[in-house]
């Protein structure tokens, strides 16, 4: 079994070899993970067997210290974090929070202290940890979400199509709210839909040394047309960033 050591530093192994020093705002990682306006980024973790989750349906057990450092960096760069309804419930998503130094860094540049949580759902089944003041809901115009959540969620609804989820329309609606740097954290089905629609600019994929559940959905493979921007390693984890284009 691959060794898992959460205390190891992160090192870059491709396209160059370099250390990635740690500080409160993760300047080194932020330089490696720029997030331009208008770009959609996937940030996913896969088990050693490519599974997206363990037996409890959660991906949390696959992660470690290095992966958490990268996750916080991706969130610090984003305007919003997009997640599917099932993932939001299983992972018990709440309002996105960042370490104090990262939040202060954002505020100093005129940005909110943390990115906005956006949950894509047809049913309106949400974790108890969110409300209309702390999250947005992306749904279709005719879904049962409207009836389930009621009028209090009206201003926090992002309409993405009539009967089926139109992710391009949803992203356009987010952009109208000033949320142009989108980080999607899954699950695998939502990630696959973004790939199928040709909407992914940047794929940040961590491969864990820990195996997932045999019957768990698999994380999408890197599609043709993306190139490796870098590969980082730490304690058995491999963290790759793939970008679209030449």
C-alpha positions as MATLAB code, in Angstrom:
seq = 'XXXXXXXXXXXXXXXXXXXXXXXXXXXXXXXXXXXXXXXXXXXXXXXXXXXXXXXXXXXXXXXXXXXXXXXXXXXXXXXXXXXXXXXXXXXXXXXXXXXXXXXXXXXXXXXXXXXXXXXXXXXXXXXXXXXXXXXXXXXXXXXXXXXXXXXXXXXXXXXXXXXXXXXXXXXXXXXXXXXXXXXXXXXXXXXXXXXXXXXXXXXXXXXXXXXXXXXXXXXXXXXXXXXXXXXXXXXXXXXXXXXXXX';
ca = [
       0.000    0.000    0.000;
       1.223    3.503   -0.788;
       2.517    5.332    2.250;
       0.309    8.123    3.560;
       2.136   10.784    5.549;
       0.139   13.949    6.160;
       3.160   15.766    7.605;
       5.209   15.767    4.413;
       5.716   19.079    2.595;
       4.292   19.654   -0.858;
       6.797   19.511   -3.696;
       6.334   20.255   -7.371;
       7.592   17.442   -9.603;
       6.384   18.618  -13.035;
       7.048   20.480  -15.240;
       9.903   21.515  -12.900;
      11.125   20.312   -9.529;
      10.585   22.819   -6.732;
       9.447   23.081   -3.151;
       6.154   24.793   -2.346;
       6.605   26.641    0.939;
       3.644   26.984    3.280;
       2.437   30.270    4.750;
      -0.845   31.598    6.110;
      -2.125   32.749    2.704;
      -0.493   29.954    0.642;
       1.230   32.370   -1.745;
       3.206   29.545   -3.327;
       0.099   27.512   -4.105;
      -1.852   30.566   -5.245;
       0.815   31.254   -7.880;
       0.365   27.700   -9.152;
      -3.447   27.918   -9.210;
      -4.438   31.246  -10.780;
      -8.161   31.481  -11.461;
      -9.024   34.016  -14.183;
     -12.429   35.664  -14.412;
     -14.850   33.641  -16.513;
     -13.120   30.309  -15.903;
     -14.836   27.208  -14.545;
     -12.596   25.000  -12.442;
     -13.209   21.479  -11.192;
     -11.622   20.564   -7.882;
     -12.026   16.833   -7.189;
     -10.344   14.042   -5.255;
     -10.167   10.424   -6.404;
      -9.266    7.359   -4.406;
      -6.372    5.141   -5.440;
      -8.966    3.125   -7.397;
     -10.497    6.301   -8.956;
     -13.516    6.056   -6.651;
     -15.081    9.376   -5.707;
     -16.110    8.337   -2.190;
     -15.791    5.774    0.569;
     -18.498    3.432    1.859;
     -20.339    6.206    3.695;
     -20.716    8.100    0.413;
     -18.356   10.857    1.509;
     -15.018   11.807   -0.012;
     -13.687   13.292    3.217;
     -11.832   10.134    4.246;
      -9.821   10.242    1.030;
      -8.221   13.568    1.853;
      -5.235   14.639    3.897;
      -3.311   17.730    4.940;
      -1.791   18.403    1.505;
      -5.127   18.039   -0.264;
      -6.729   20.381    2.278;
      -4.069   23.000    1.578;
      -4.865   22.835   -2.126;
      -8.628   22.860   -1.501;
      -8.373   26.005    0.615;
      -6.250   27.634   -2.077;
      -8.800   26.836   -4.772;
     -11.586   28.240   -2.612;
      -9.589   31.359   -1.821;
      -9.293   32.024   -5.571;
     -12.985   31.471   -6.372;
     -16.036   33.717   -6.359;
     -18.339   30.771   -5.731;
     -18.249   27.054   -4.950;
     -20.705   24.987   -6.994;
     -21.771   21.564   -5.713;
     -24.506   19.090   -6.565;
     -27.427   18.593   -4.209;
     -26.535   15.027   -3.211;
     -22.934   15.966   -2.480;
     -24.113   18.953   -0.451;
     -26.233   16.661    1.714;
     -23.752   13.808    2.099;
     -20.826   16.117    2.840;
     -22.997   18.390    5.045;
     -21.957   21.551    3.235;
     -22.454   24.806    5.043;
     -21.329   28.352    4.280;
     -17.798   28.284    2.874;
     -15.195   29.430    5.388;
     -11.509   30.125    4.912;
      -8.620   30.503    7.359;
      -8.455   34.020    8.800;
      -5.387   35.099    6.815;
      -6.952   33.996    3.518;
     -10.202   35.792    4.349;
      -8.331   38.969    5.278;
      -6.367   38.744    2.049;
      -9.606   38.636    0.041;
     -11.173   41.505    1.962;
      -8.063   43.646    1.429;
      -8.666   43.407   -2.328;
     -12.356   44.306   -2.093;
     -13.720   40.749   -2.241;
     -16.041   38.991    0.213;
     -14.302   37.089    2.999;
     -15.248   33.739    1.421;
     -16.788   32.445   -1.812;
     -20.538   31.948   -2.121;
     -21.913   28.407   -1.890;
     -24.107   27.415   -4.868;
     -26.072   24.137   -4.728;
     -27.424   22.623   -7.953;
     -30.644   20.719   -7.206;
     -33.864   19.542   -8.879;
     -35.582   18.607   -5.636;
     -34.710   21.393   -3.237;
     -33.454   18.890   -0.670;
     -30.715   20.825    1.096;
     -28.545   20.221    4.151;
     -29.848   21.834    7.341;
     -26.656   23.874    7.507;
     -27.639   26.323    4.737;
     -30.299   28.954    4.240;
     -31.156   31.684    1.713;
     -28.842   34.133    3.462;
     -25.840   31.814    3.160;
     -26.230   30.010   -0.172;
     -27.670   30.156   -3.667;
     -29.661   27.371   -5.303;
     -29.256   26.577   -9.000;
     -32.295   24.838  -10.455;
     -34.644   24.723  -13.428;
     -37.670   26.928  -13.864;
     -40.122   24.003  -13.562;
     -38.433   21.926  -10.825;
     -40.043   21.029   -7.508;
     -37.363   23.093   -5.782;
     -39.540   26.204   -5.882;
     -42.442   24.554   -4.082;
     -40.236   22.828   -1.516;
     -38.149   25.862   -0.576;
     -40.815   28.548   -0.838;
     -40.740   32.282   -1.402;
     -38.000   32.974    1.130;
     -35.500   31.477   -1.306;
     -36.770   33.515   -4.271;
     -33.879   35.994   -4.454;
     -31.400   33.180   -3.877;
     -32.575   31.093   -6.850;
     -30.388   30.840   -9.956;
     -32.451   29.628  -12.919;
     -30.595   27.271  -15.260;
     -33.014   26.149  -17.974;
     -36.692   25.207  -18.150;
     -36.993   21.441  -17.605;
     -33.415   20.160  -17.643;
     -30.383   21.756  -16.078;
     -28.713   24.111  -18.557;
     -25.338   24.657  -16.953;
     -24.265   27.305  -19.458;
     -27.368   29.331  -18.566;
     -26.686   28.776  -14.883;
     -23.115   30.007  -15.207;
     -24.318   33.051  -17.125;
     -26.782   33.798  -14.325;
     -23.984   33.510  -11.761;
     -21.860   35.890  -13.823;
     -24.704   38.426  -13.733;
     -24.330   38.340   -9.947;
     -20.599   38.991  -10.262;
     -19.648   35.353   -9.637;
     -17.381   34.743  -12.607;
     -14.709   32.492  -11.075;
     -16.521   29.211  -10.430;
     -15.059   26.282   -8.514;
     -17.099   23.075   -8.859;
     -16.386   20.503   -6.149;
     -18.608   17.777   -7.596;
     -20.024   15.287   -7.330;
     -18.898   13.182  -10.267;
     -22.217   13.462  -12.100;
     -22.216   17.262  -12.050;
     -18.545   17.254  -13.041;
     -19.310   14.962  -15.994;
     -22.164   17.238  -17.088;
     -19.816   20.222  -17.106;
     -17.331   18.288  -19.210;
     -20.058   17.141  -21.612;
     -21.168   20.743  -22.065;
     -17.595   21.839  -22.795;
     -17.594   24.259  -19.874;
     -14.506   23.177  -17.923;
     -11.408   25.353  -18.293;
      -9.346   23.904  -15.473;
      -9.341   20.460  -13.804;
      -7.598   20.206  -10.425;
      -7.481   16.513   -9.548;
      -6.011   14.993   -6.406;
      -5.296   11.263   -6.388;
      -5.292    9.834   -2.879;
      -3.313    6.797   -1.695;
      -6.515    5.694    0.064;
      -8.971    3.442   -1.765;
     -12.635    4.323   -2.085;
     -15.708    2.109   -2.096;
     -15.920   -0.486   -4.902;
     -19.432    0.616   -5.834;
     -18.796    4.369   -5.599;
     -19.019    6.452   -8.780;
     -15.709    7.143  -10.468;
     -14.137   10.546  -10.874;
     -14.086   11.704  -14.523;
     -10.918   11.034  -16.475;
      -8.964   13.964  -17.840;
     -10.477   14.580  -21.289;
      -8.601   15.006  -24.529;
      -7.614   18.585  -25.217;
      -6.319   19.368  -21.726;
      -2.639   19.663  -20.869;
      -0.850   19.190  -17.571;
       0.046   22.542  -16.022;
       1.761   20.997  -13.001;
       1.938   17.988  -10.703;
       2.502   18.246   -6.968;
       3.203   15.403   -4.552;
       3.067   14.960   -0.794;
       2.836   11.871    1.404;
       1.418    9.584   -1.268;
      -0.927   12.222   -2.705;
      -0.603   13.482   -6.278;
      -2.203   16.826   -7.087;
      -2.443   17.697  -10.761;
      -3.761   20.770  -12.536;
      -4.965   20.290  -16.104;
      -5.910   23.246  -18.291;
      -7.734   23.542  -21.564;
      -5.891   24.561  -24.709;
      -2.334   24.543  -25.969;
];
